[in-house]
Amino acid sequence: MEELVVHVLTQYGYLLYPLITAWTFIEGETVVIVTGVLASEGRFRIHVELLALAALTGSFFGDQLYYYIGRKYGAPLLKRWPSLSGRIDWAFETVNRSPAIFILSFRWIYGVRNVAPFIVGIAGVPRVKYLILNFIAAAIWAHSFAWGGFFMGRKLEEWLGESKWFVLGGFILFMIGFGVFGAMRGRAKSVPKPVEPAEPVQ
């Protein structure tokens, strides 16, 4: 991740913010944190507020799109995530009970982050209400990770020097491994167990 961002900054610096926007359109906490850490070093001209704005834009418009897809195409979409059935049921209960709290917080909830906008759309939350709350949530999320990466980079530089990238790399690999393990475990749970044949009646 660091190598990719450094390469873009070195060769195509003007593409940094469009890249962040495109990346966070899909998902992108990691790239925002890494770029924030690079901003703390002063090697490159990275403006943390522009980084946060790019992340906000990508996250906001991405989740707006997923919301409208969920609103238009409905529940059949959720069949693509059978391993998340329990979490999806919980998300529906939560969004029906407290839609504002759910919309403001789902970016921080592991396991439902990717499907949450679809669920909000299916649940029928009004468009204007979702737009406003989604913008607020995206702004909080983007600034938290952009400035969080910046200040984390400052502290890690103070404590570890150049070794900080080994710590960050290990943390990123751990999070990726944790996500893959969770996905594989959920998929294994979703596979139906074979039905054993009944014993013949004597």
C-alpha positions as CSV (number, residue, x, y, z in Angstrom):
1,M,0.0,0.0,0.0
2,E,2.8,2.4,0.9
3,E,4.7,1.7,-2.3
4,L,1.6,2.3,-4.4
5,V,0.9,5.7,-2.8
6,V,4.6,6.7,-2.9
7,H,4.7,5.7,-6.6
8,V,1.6,7.8,-7.4
9,L,3.0,10.8,-5.4
10,T,6.4,10.6,-7.1
11,Q,5.3,10.0,-10.7
12,Y,1.8,11.3,-10.8
13,G,1.3,13.6,-7.8
14,Y,-1.7,15.3,-9.4
15,L,-3.5,12.0,-9.4
16,L,-3.3,11.4,-5.7
17,Y,-6.7,13.0,-4.7
18,P,-8.6,11.4,-7.6
19,L,-7.1,8.1,-6.7
20,I,-8.3,8.5,-3.1
21,T,-11.7,9.4,-4.3
22,A,-12.0,6.4,-6.6
23,W,-10.6,4.1,-3.9
24,T,-12.9,5.2,-1.2
25,F,-15.8,5.0,-3.6
26,I,-15.5,1.2,-3.0
27,E,-13.8,1.1,0.3
28,G,-10.6,2.6,1.6
29,E,-9.8,3.1,5.3
30,T,-6.3,1.7,4.7
31,V,-5.3,4.0,1.9
32,V,-6.5,7.1,3.8
33,I,-4.5,6.1,6.9
34,V,-1.4,5.4,4.9
35,T,-1.7,8.7,3.0
36,G,-2.2,10.5,6.3
37,V,1.0,8.9,7.7
38,L,2.9,10.0,4.6
39,A,1.5,13.6,5.0
40,S,3.0,13.6,8.5
41,E,6.5,13.0,7.1
42,G,6.7,16.2,5.0
43,R,8.3,14.3,2.1
44,F,5.4,15.1,-0.2
45,R,3.0,18.0,-0.6
46,I,-0.1,16.3,0.9
47,H,-2.8,18.5,2.4
48,V,-4.6,16.6,5.0
49,E,-7.8,18.6,4.5
50,L,-7.8,17.8,0.7
51,L,-7.1,14.1,1.6
52,A,-10.2,14.2,3.9
53,L,-12.2,15.9,1.2
54,A,-11.3,13.3,-1.4
55,A,-12.1,10.5,1.0
56,L,-15.4,12.2,1.9
57,T,-16.4,12.5,-1.7
58,G,-15.6,8.9,-2.6
59,S,-17.3,7.5,0.4
60,F,-20.3,9.7,0.2
61,F,-21.1,9.1,-3.5
62,G,-20.3,5.4,-3.3
63,D,-22.8,4.9,-0.5
64,Q,-25.3,7.1,-2.2
65,L,-25.1,4.8,-5.3
66,Y,-25.4,1.6,-3.2
67,Y,-28.4,3.1,-1.4
68,Y,-30.2,3.7,-4.7
69,I,-29.3,0.2,-5.9
70,G,-30.8,-1.2,-2.8
71,R,-33.9,1.0,-3.0
72,K,-34.5,0.0,-6.7
73,Y,-33.6,-3.6,-6.8
74,G,-34.5,-4.6,-3.2
75,A,-34.0,-7.7,-1.1
76,P,-32.9,-10.1,-3.9
77,L,-29.5,-8.4,-3.7
78,L,-29.0,-9.6,-0.1
79,K,-29.0,-13.2,-1.3
80,R,-25.5,-12.6,-2.5
81,W,-24.3,-12.5,1.1
82,P,-25.9,-15.6,2.7
83,S,-23.1,-15.8,5.3
84,L,-24.2,-12.4,6.7
85,S,-27.8,-13.4,7.3
86,G,-27.6,-12.9,11.0
87,R,-25.9,-9.5,10.7
88,I,-28.3,-8.4,8.0
89,D,-31.3,-9.3,10.2
90,W,-29.7,-7.3,13.0
91,A,-29.0,-4.3,10.7
92,F,-32.7,-4.3,9.5
93,E,-33.9,-4.3,13.1
94,T,-31.5,-1.4,13.9
95,V,-32.2,0.7,10.9
96,N,-36.0,0.3,11.5
97,R,-35.6,1.2,15.2
98,S,-33.0,4.0,14.9
99,P,-32.3,4.9,11.3
100,A,-30.3,8.1,12.1
101,I,-28.0,6.3,14.5
102,F,-27.5,3.4,12.1
103,I,-26.6,5.6,9.2
104,L,-24.2,7.7,11.2
105,S,-22.4,4.6,12.6
106,F,-22.5,1.8,10.0
107,R,-19.1,2.8,8.6
108,W,-17.5,1.8,11.8
109,I,-19.3,-1.6,12.2
110,Y,-17.3,-4.6,11.0
111,G,-19.3,-7.1,9.0
112,V,-22.1,-4.8,7.8
113,R,-20.1,-1.9,6.4
114,N,-20.4,-3.1,2.8
115,V,-24.0,-4.1,2.8
116,A,-25.4,-1.3,5.1
117,P,-26.3,1.2,2.3
118,F,-28.2,-1.5,0.5
119,I,-30.1,-2.3,3.7
120,V,-30.9,1.4,4.3
121,G,-32.3,1.6,0.7
122,I,-34.4,-1.5,1.1
123,A,-35.7,-0.3,4.4
124,G,-37.2,2.7,2.7
125,V,-35.4,5.5,4.6
126,P,-36.3,8.8,2.8
127,R,-33.9,10.0,0.2
128,V,-33.2,13.5,1.6
129,K,-32.8,12.1,5.2
130,Y,-30.3,9.6,4.0
131,L,-28.4,12.1,1.9
132,I,-28.0,14.5,4.8
133,L,-27.0,11.9,7.3
134,N,-24.8,10.1,4.9
135,F,-22.9,13.3,4.2
136,I,-22.4,14.0,7.9
137,A,-21.2,10.4,8.5
138,A,-18.8,10.5,5.5
139,A,-17.3,13.7,6.7
140,I,-16.7,12.4,10.2
141,W,-15.3,9.1,8.8
142,A,-13.0,10.9,6.3
143,H,-11.6,13.4,8.8
144,S,-11.1,10.7,11.5
145,F,-9.0,8.5,9.3
146,A,-7.1,11.3,7.5
147,W,-6.1,13.2,10.6
148,G,-5.8,9.9,12.6
149,G,-3.2,8.7,10.1
150,F,-1.4,12.1,10.2
151,F,-1.1,12.2,14.0
152,M,-0.4,8.4,14.2
153,G,2.4,9.0,11.8
154,R,3.8,11.8,13.9
155,K,3.8,9.6,17.0
156,L,5.2,6.5,15.3
157,E,8.0,8.6,13.8
158,E,8.8,9.9,17.3
159,W,8.8,6.4,18.8
160,L,10.1,4.2,16.0
161,G,11.6,6.3,13.3
162,E,11.7,4.5,9.9
163,S,10.7,1.3,11.6
164,K,7.2,2.6,11.8
165,W,6.4,1.2,8.3
166,F,7.1,-2.3,9.6
167,V,4.6,-1.8,12.3
168,L,2.0,-0.3,9.9
169,G,2.6,-3.1,7.4
170,G,2.1,-5.7,10.1
171,F,-1.1,-4.0,11.2
172,I,-2.4,-3.8,7.6
173,L,-1.6,-7.5,7.0
174,F,-3.3,-8.4,10.3
175,M,-6.5,-6.6,9.3
176,I,-6.5,-8.2,5.9
177,G,-6.0,-11.6,7.4
178,F,-8.7,-11.0,9.9
179,G,-11.1,-9.9,7.2
180,V,-10.3,-13.0,5.0
181,F,-10.6,-15.3,8.0
182,G,-14.0,-13.8,8.9
183,A,-15.2,-14.1,5.3
184,M,-14.1,-17.8,5.0
185,R,-15.6,-18.6,8.4
186,G,-18.9,-17.0,7.4
187,R,-19.0,-18.8,4.1
188,A,-18.3,-22.2,5.9
189,K,-21.3,-21.5,8.2
190,S,-23.5,-20.8,5.2
191,V,-22.8,-24.2,3.5
192,P,-25.7,-26.5,4.4
193,K,-24.9,-29.7,6.2
194,P,-25.6,-32.9,4.3
195,V,-28.8,-34.6,5.5
196,E,-28.1,-38.0,6.9
197,P,-30.4,-40.8,5.6
198,A,-32.9,-42.0,8.1
199,E,-32.5,-45.4,9.5
200,P,-35.0,-47.9,8.1
201,V,-38.0,-48.7,10.4
202,Q,-37.8,-52.2,11.8
